[in-house]
Structure formats: structure tokens, C-alpha cells
Amino acid sequence: MSQGHTFFSATLAELTRRKVPRTVGAYAVAVFVLLQLMDAAVEPLRLPDWLPTLMVIVLILGFPLVFLLAWQFEITQTGVKRTDAAGLLSRSQTAVLFSAMMLATVGLGYVFYAYYSSVFESTPGAAEVAQQLPTEEPRQFTAPQNSIAVLPFADLSAEGNQAYFSDGVAEEILNILAQVNGLHVAARTSSFAFRDPQHDIREIGRLLNVRTVLEGSIRSSGNRIRLTAQLINVEDGFHIWSQSYDREMDDLFAIQDEVASQIAKALVESFAGLEQNRSGTTDSLAAANAYRTGRLHWWRRTPGELERALGLFAEALKHDAGFAPAYAAMADSWLLLSQYGNISTQKATERAQPMIDQALALDPSSAEAFAALGLARWQIGQRDAAESALRRAVELNEDYIPAQLWLAGVLGEQGRLPEEHRVLEQALILDPLNELLAVNLANNLRTRGINDEARQVLSGQLELRPGSTTLLRALAGLELATGNLAEGLRLAQRSLALEPDNPMDITLLADAWLMLDRMDTAEQLLQAGLQQSAENSGLLGEYWFSLFRQGRYEEARRLTLEMLAEDEQNLPLDLRRGLYLRLGILAIMKQDNHAALDALRKAAEDSEALAWKEDVMLAITFAAEAARRLGQKDTARQFLQTAARNVQRARLNGVNDAGIAYTEAALFAMDGEVSPALQKLQQAYELGFRQRWLMELDWRMDSLRDTDEFTSLQSRIAEDIRQAAADVSTNRVAAG
């Protein structure tokens, strides 16, 4: 037997004799029980997180001590005694055993020190712990420093009959705060979208791009009412300020005015360096209430709502004949009715202008009046004057959203798409849930070919307002323009079902049916619309297109001449150009090139100063073709050069939709460049072009007609239309 084996056997026998294994085993059981108790006690007793770790280390290092004690002593009936040294190991062997034990203990201690020393140096604070843990990148919060959103106050009265009063208080607070210089106030159109108490205040603040949110509630008991308001910090959700007001319900309007003023004053004092601007206000609470309520209807953009708004603005002026914003509101309501209601642009302008003049006479620094002036100039085609007036309105009050909305529209019509985009983004910072701003932004994106983002903008708003005809109409137009015909028609029908008398909805749905070659259905819809809105220019234009598509050229010509005969010289420039374009196209269909060129010259008047517009490009290029057929080569070349410059300028401004690609295809085809023309035509199709009727009638494309690619694309578009019609039929989309 080897010497090592003898030493091992002797050591084991000696350990057993001294009862070391049994003692160490008992210690191990005790350690296990203690650690289980420690694990259960840490959280309830709020013990430090490092304590269990320390206990484990101490107990592990206790094993050598227990071993030593068990080796040296034993427990007997008469007490603890030193173990008899006369054993199986010699003195030298015992020294070797204990040397090995000490080395193992020192090594284990060093390992624990190296690994856990940082745990015991100090207890980390919350900030240090946060730094040690992996975290997501914090969300950027870029709201203006002094910014607030006023939410609708909750009606907590037992009867639930104080909603009008609670809304009135919130609106009055918002109205007062909006007059404070240096304070950014979220517009009512956005902040009042959050009536649901389940919304998280911090998320609301981020959506509205504000740092503080004011919320409140109203309770009534008997003849007393209690109004509670609190200002909340968006970043951490903590209350900055809160106050309750108890009043007798003798005069609700007086209470509304008094409490709102007190709250607004307290809020202004919560911010630094602010002062109230009283310009454009009224001392009549009744006038202010009528005006504010009128603006609520005014934003909804339907004939009925605009007419209600007009009535409320007139009521405001009865209470305060010197209230300039009410005159301006009357003016822009009439102007908007020329788009949404049954009144011509000329008549609307005639009614609006005296109101604008009166508003400016009462308050030469009225942002509302300058905005209405800009809208009036825009609608009659005076874009430079419109831009000047609208920029003045923004300068006077950058928080007045209609001015920025219309300024963006003017810039867009001038083809200045990047500038339009910047104005809309700036306005959306102030009023992030304004659906009209969202619609204009989506149109800007679509024109630049950014269709998915445009769709997201509209869909996101539609989730909050599923019943908005404005959003449904815009999304329907986007789908139709990008080739999704069936979906576009469904959305247009949903919109019309919500507003059956709205000329814009009727026009859009009729256009969708025409794109599906359902001429009879479209005409029935348009005729019904014209019975109630005979002067609406949008309906009349779509009805002309319906007649043209059906080959009823003489009826289309009579309709155009009737519109021109009313007052040709006073017609808005854009409308007059459009009417001459129609006459020029009809002359082309009759092969009357002289009449066509004469009308198209007028349609293309001052085209160098115009932005990208498909109808203007039609006028220029059709005029070039008419001149070529008449042998007027120089005239034709001049028109084509103008068209090329307009296309180039549009491309430089970011235009990238189906219309510009199709126009480029037509220009190449007119120059006999077949291959690039076909490439552009394919690009137009990929961007959503589905106007098969135009390809069939468009003489600009004559050089392409014998190619397989042109014929194939015609067939593909015809199949897309057939498939969309089948899809509509399968899903039982009604005719209107």
C-alpha cells in the first residue's frame, strides 16, 4: 500500500474519531436553514440588499472555524473537553492537514474579496443604480418651456348636467391664457380631443407637445357648485398647483367668468416673465361665448356647421358691435362656404370683404382680420397678396392656427413644397391634433411621393376621430390618387354617409365612381347634389367632367359658357383658367384647332408664375399641340419650353407624384422620344396613375400607341379597374 493512501486512510479515521464530519454536517444543515429564513425576511423587514451576500460569505468562511473546533474539542456528558491528542496521525501529518486547510481558507477568502469588495464599499443611491442598469434611450421631450394644454373639465355632478358649464370654464381659461405673451397654449381643437379620463396625463402632454396640463372637474350639490383645477407637470406627473372654488349657482355665466379669470391669473403667476395681452378681446361674456362656440362649429367644415357658425358670430356682434374677431370670423365663414356650401366664390367674396374692412378698422392689429384677408385674396387667385396678408397675421399672433393653415396652402399652390411643409410642422407643434393641418401635411407628402407617411398621418388622426369626414375624405383622395380605387371608394362612401349634403363628399364619391367607369352612378349622385347646391363650383366642375367622359360634348360646352357668362371679368383667376381649359379641350375634340389654341392661351395665362398644377400643364402642352397642328412651330416650341421649365421647377421643389410623371411622359412623346416616354409612363403607373380614359383620348401620346408597352399598360390599367369594380361589388358597396 502506498504512503499517500496510508495518509489518506489515517486522516479519514482520525476525522471520524474526533467526530468532525458529523459536526460539520450539522453546521451545514444549520447554515441552510438560516439562509432560507434570511431569504424570506429581506423584503418584509426592508433589509439592505447586500446583507444576504455578506451572511453567505461569513457562513462559508465559518466552515474552517467549525472544523478547527471539532478537531480540538468534543462535547461529552460532563461538558466540552479537549479531544485526546493520541490519535492515528503523527504531529507532522497533523501540521500538513492544517496547512492545507489554511491555504484553502485564505484562497477562498481572497476570491470573495475580489468579487464582492465593491458591494460593501458604499450603498448606491437611486441615481447610481439607474446608471448601473441597462435602460432604454430616454424619450426626447422638446416642448416649449412655458407651454400648457387646457383639458375639458369633467362633469362629476350627480345629474351629469353641467357639461356645458364645465366646457365653458375650460374654454374661458384657454381663451385668457391664449392672450398671454410668451405662453404657448395648445389649441382647443387638440386639447379637447382628450375627454376620456383614462388617458395618462404624461402621454397627453407629449402628444400635445406641452410641459404642463391643466385638468379639472365640476361637482354640484343642491344650489352649490364646486370647481376643482390642478396644474400637472408632464415630465413627472406631479401637481404644480391646485385649487378648489365653491360658489352658489345663482349666475353660472358670472361664475364661469370669475373662476376662469382667477384660475388663469394663478396659472400665469406659475410661469416666469409672462404678461397678458388684451388685444382683440371683448368685455362681453355673452359675445365671447358666442364667438368661441361659433369657432367650434366653424372648424368642422360642413355646410350646416358653417351656417351655424355664421349665426353665432352674428350673435356675438349683437352683444359687442366693436368685437373685431367676430367680423373676421363672419368673413372667413362666407369664404369657406364657397368651398363647402351653396354659394359662388364671387358672391362669397362680395359678402366677406366689408366684414374684413370693418375688422381692420376696429383693430388694425387683428390677426384674425389679416388671416381672413389672406384667405379672400387666395380664393380669387392673388397669391402674392394672400401670402403677404397671411404672414402679417402670423406675425401678429403665431398661435392663430387658421393663418398658418392658409399660408401653407398658398405656399403649396405656388409649388413651394418644402416651405409649406415647414409651416405645417410648426403649426402642428401648436395644434398637434388639428385634422385640417394633418390633411394638408398628408397632401404635401403625397405630392412629394411619400405616400406611406401621408397615410400614417391621416390614419393616426382617424383613430382619434373615426367619424371625421375631413379625414375620411382626405384618406379616400390619397387612396384614389395612389391607385387603390376600391379602398378609396369605400372611404368616400363612409364620408358621404356621415355628411350626405356636403358638396365636397358628393364630388369625391362621384369622382371615385367615374374612375371605375360607372358614369351613370356618378351622374345621378352629382345631379342630386346640384339640386341642393347649384352654385358650388366643385360640383359643377365634376358634373362637367361626367358629361365629358360620356361624350356629351355639347352639353359640357353649354355648361362652361353659362359659368363664364355670369361675370367673366370678376371670376376668380383660377376658375376662369379652368373654364377656358374646358373650352379648349372641347374644341380639340371637334378638331377646331384655332378655337382650341385661343381658349388654351387664356387657360395658360401667366403660367410661368404658376406653381405645379396638372390642369395648367394640360393647358400649356395642349396649346403646344394645337399650335403644331396649325403649323405655328415657334409658338409650339415656346409652349413646350415653358412646360419643361415648369416641370423642372416642380421636380426641384420635390414634386414626385403620378401627375408629373405622366406629364413628363407626354413631353417625351411629343418630342418623339419613345423609350424615355414609356419609362415615365411606367413610373406614373407605379405612383398610382389609373386614368385609362386619358390615355385613350390624349393625342400627346400618339407616338406611343403602336408600341407593345403602351398597349400592355392600357390593358393592365383596364384590369385594375375591372378588379376594383369587382371588389366593390363583392363587398356590396352601395351606389351612393
Secondary structure by P-SEA (a helix, b strand, c coil): ccaaaaaaaaaaaaaaaaaaaaaaaaaaaaaaaaaaaaaacccccccccaaaaaaaaaaaaaaaaaaaaaacccccccccccccccccccaaaaaaaaaaaaaaaaaaaaaaaacccccccccccaaaaaaacccccccccccccbbbbbcccccccccccaaaaaaaaaaaaaaaaaacccccccccccccccccccccaaaaaaaacccbbbbbbbbbcccbbbbbbbbbccccccccccbbbbbccccaaaaaaaaaaaaaaaaaaaccbbbbbcccccccaaaaaaaaaaaaaaacccaaaaaaaaaaaaaaaaaccccaaaaaaaaaaaaaaaacccccaaaaaaacaaaaaaaaaaccccaaaaaaaaaaaaaacaaaaaaaaaaaaaaacccaaaaaaaaaaaaaaacaaaaaaaaaaaaaaaccccaaaaaaaaaaaaaacaaaaaaaaaaaaaaaccccaaaaaaaaaaaaaacaaaaaaaaaaaaaaaccccaaaaaaaaaaaaaacaaaaaaaaaaaaaacccccaaaaaaaaaaaaaacaaaaaaaaaaaaaacccccccaaaaaaaaaaaaaaaaaacaaaaaaaaaaaaacccccccccaaaaaaaaaaaaaaaaacaaaaaaaaaaaaaaaaaaaaaaccccaaaaaaaaaaaaaacccaaaaaaaaaaaaacccaaaaaacccccccccccaaaaaaaaaaaaaaaaaaaaaaaaccccc
